[in-house]
Amino acid sequence: MKTLQRLFRHWPGTMDERKRQKQSQSCVVEESAFSIIAQGAFLVCDDSGQAVFSGAENLAIVAGLPRGSPGLSGSLPDALGVLDAEAWAALFPVSGSGSGPEKGSLREDTVSCRIPGKGTRFIRIRNAPVPGSPGRRLVFLKDETELSESRERLARAQSMDADASARLQAAVLVNGEHVDSPVLEYACSAMPSKLVDGDFLDVMRLAPDCVDVLLGDVMGKGMDAAIMGVVIKVGLFRSLAVMSRAEGSAPSLRDICAATERVITPHLLARRSIATFSYMRLYETGFFAEFVDFGHTSIVHYRKATDSCRLIKGADMPLGFVEKQAFRSFLFPYREGDLFVVFSDGLSECPGQGGTYFGEERIMRVARSRAGLPPRELCDTLVRLGFEFSESGFADDVSIVCVRVLKPEPMVSEQAGSLNLLLRQGAVHASDKLRKALTKVLDTAGSTDPVENGGLVLACVEALSNIAEHGLGGLSGHCLVEWRIRSGLLSVEFNYKGPDFDWLARPQSHIESYASRGYGIEIMHSAMDSVLLCKGFGNEKTLVLCRRLPCQKK
């Protein structure tokens, strides 16, 4: 097109009238510096594409003949051996037919032709009106047979790759078996952006009382990413098989992640790739969850009791960042009617208009507003809303696992309670109320070791004091404290509204330094198995402290 524009810019329509009349009579296109450079043929013909006025000798370039060979005998379609009459008619419509593009516009298409000595060829034809020469059109012909054949070979290869990838995804990357559970209902959805990419997911049962949910994403797209996803799943299952045979029971999440890292990280480092994934174990009897997060997107947890949503997020790096890391598993409770949404970044980072993204908060709003839907319908709804939000479809894989909590078993006993505390500066009165309530509960159903119970109470009081000092930003506010002891797990949740605060940081306030403060977070981490901060809508926060009680009172 740029070549045509340059040619038209120097066309003799800008000469004086005498030169323009002379040019309109001859319409000579000089021997083709243009044709040679463009590896095609320029010529001038009438509006019907039949009679050639100049440039016929340039057809030798298209026909593959020596330079200077006779170029044309008869009409242009006959010389080219045009096989596709409809395409030719669209390029050179009959005057007054009303079909085809506007008369003064550029027209282009690929036409199938049979050129003597070369067989069937695909000729790209472009033509546009000649300025100052009514009834004349400048035509450019280029043989694109090799390009068309290359595109066809590429399309066949991509089709074969897509077919193999789809079979790989169905067989390995996405779980095809259903796990029956009396208290959990779930559904999975996977939409690859290029028929298959690096997302992988699974739902499995490794022990009678727990269900494991795995969802991950390998950096990259296409077959390479899918193969890496298979390597991770195979490495994971191999580690599970070895550990289960050695231990005789379901291995812990930390052991699973450490064994998987040993197998997978060398492959990722060699490929200079990374993989994120979230591994969550749902305990059906204890009604609590444990998870490890390898730099994956957050888990959305909808809580029916409070009609609220929170983001569950871990603290570890993706696989492939470093050779070895110390994994941290986190615990949190759930209740009847709760809902979990585990998803890949293809949904949360789906781009929309104006540079916006679908976002985790929008996923939370969808989960809360449609919490009554079955998991299958909720998965489909999220996919549909994400697709409608995007400008041109999903740019990355979208994988989702939705899990709904059904009614728990009535035979399992639990101790639960709550306090709504008003926190002012110092929070002394609120701390006393919490200390008395938790001491009473732990004396009844806590650890058999009174020293351990005292440490747990102290950790919770320190958490409340830190919320009053740091979590509320120095202002007064309310904090709803909920606790529960069930199946040997103590969970205490502090719900408040305030600015962000790093609850995972552990300041170095050793006793030898005789510091006057700074021990609270250290006490929390030392006394508890898990300290987790969850963010909700706006500035809503939930600090979750959990501790397994190996010697619980009966």
BELHUUR-V432992 format. One record per pair of residues at least 12 apart in sequence whose C-alpha atoms are under 6 Angstrom apart, sorted by sequence separation. I is the first residue (numbers start at 1). J is the second residue. D is the distance in whole Angstrom. If there is no record, write none. Layout:
i j d
I J D
I J D
//
This chain:
i j d
43 55 4
59 71 5
111 123 5
127 139 4
202 214 5
279 291 5
299 311 6
348 360 5
481 493 6
532 544 5
110 123 5
126 139 6
201 214 5
279 292 5
298 311 6
299 312 5
481 494 5
531 544 6
57 71 4
110 124 4
126 140 5
201 215 4
298 312 5
480 494 6
531 545 5
56 71 5
109 124 6
125 140 6
200 215 6
278 293 5
298 313 5
480 495 5
530 545 6
56 72 6
91 107 6
109 125 6
125 141 5
200 216 5
479 495 5
506 522 6
530 546 5
41 58 5
108 125 5
124 141 6
199 216 6
277 294 5
479 496 5
529 546 6
41 59 6
108 126 4
124 142 5
199 217 4
276 294 5
278 296 6
528 546 6
529 547 5
107 126 6
123 142 6
198 217 5
276 295 5
277 296 5
528 547 5
107 127 5
123 143 5
198 218 5
239 259 6
276 296 5
106 127 6
123 144 6
293 314 5
295 316 6
40 62 6
106 128 5
122 144 6
294 316 5
295 317 5
122 145 5
293 316 6
294 317 5
295 318 5
51 75 6
121 145 5
197 221 5
236 260 5
294 318 5
50 75 5
104 129 6
197 222 5
235 260 6
28 54 5
29 55 6
50 76 5
174 200 6
196 222 6
472 498 5
173 200 5
174 201 5
175 202 5
198 225 4
375 402 5
471 498 5
84 112 6
197 225 6
198 226 4
235 263 6
83 112 6
197 226 5
83 113 5
431 461 6
82 113 4
165 196 6
198 229 6
81 113 5
81 114 5
304 337 5
81 115 6
304 338 5
80 115 6
303 338 5
302 338 6
292 329 5
302 339 5
352 389 6
291 329 6
301 339 6
352 390 4
291 330 6
301 340 5
351 390 6
352 391 5
290 330 5
300 340 6
290 331 5
300 341 5
498 539 5
276 318 5
289 331 6
299 341 6
497 539 5
49 92 6
207 250 6
275 318 6
289 332 6
299 342 5
497 540 5
48 92 5
206 250 5
275 319 5
288 332 6
497 541 6
274 319 6
288 333 4
423 468 6
496 541 5
274 320 5
288 334 5
495 541 6
287 334 6
495 542 4
494 542 5
494 543 5
346 396 5
493 543 6
269 320 6
346 397 5
347 398 5
493 544 5
268 320 5
346 398 5
424 476 5
492 544 6
423 476 5
492 545 5
344 398 6
423 477 5
491 545 6
219 274 6
265 320 5
344 399 5
422 477 6
423 478 6
491 546 4
219 275 6
343 399 6
422 478 5
490 546 6
218 275 4
343 400 4
421 478 6
490 547 5
217 275 6
342 400 6
421 479 5
462 520 5
489 547 6
217 276 5
342 401 5
420 479 6
489 548 5
216 276 5
341 401 6
420 480 4
488 548 6
489 549 6
216 277 4
341 402 5
419 480 6
488 549 5
215 277 5
340 402 6
419 481 5
215 278 6
340 403 5
418 481 5
214 278 6
339 403 6
418 482 4
459 523 6
214 279 5
339 404 5
417 482 6
459 524 5
213 279 6
417 483 6
213 280 5
338 405 5
416 483 6
212 280 6
337 405 5
416 484 4
212 281 4
336 405 5
337 406 6
415 484 5
211 281 6
336 406 5
415 485 5
211 282 5
336 407 5
414 485 5
456 527 6
210 282 5
414 486 5
210 283 4
209 283 6
210 284 6
209 284 5
47 135 5
46 135 6
47 136 6
46 136 5
45 136 6
46 137 6
45 137 6
44 137 6
44 138 5
43 138 6
44 139 6
43 139 5
42 139 6
42 140 5
41 140 5
41 141 5
40 141 5
40 142 4
447 549 6
448 551 6
447 551 5
448 552 6
447 552 4
448 553 6
446 552 5
447 553 6
446 553 6
445 553 5
24 133 6
13 131 6
13 132 5
187 375 5
186 375 6
187 376 5
331 530 6
286 486 6
330 530 5
286 487 5
193 396 5
193 397 5
192 397 4
191 397 6
191 398 5
190 398 6
190 399 4
189 399 6
189 400 5
188 400 6
188 401 4
187 401 6
187 402 5
186 402 5
186 403 4
185 403 6
185 404 5
184 404 6
184 405 5
183 405 6
184 406 6
312 534 6
183 406 5
311 534 5
183 407 6
310 534 6
311 535 5
310 535 5
310 536 4
309 536 6
//
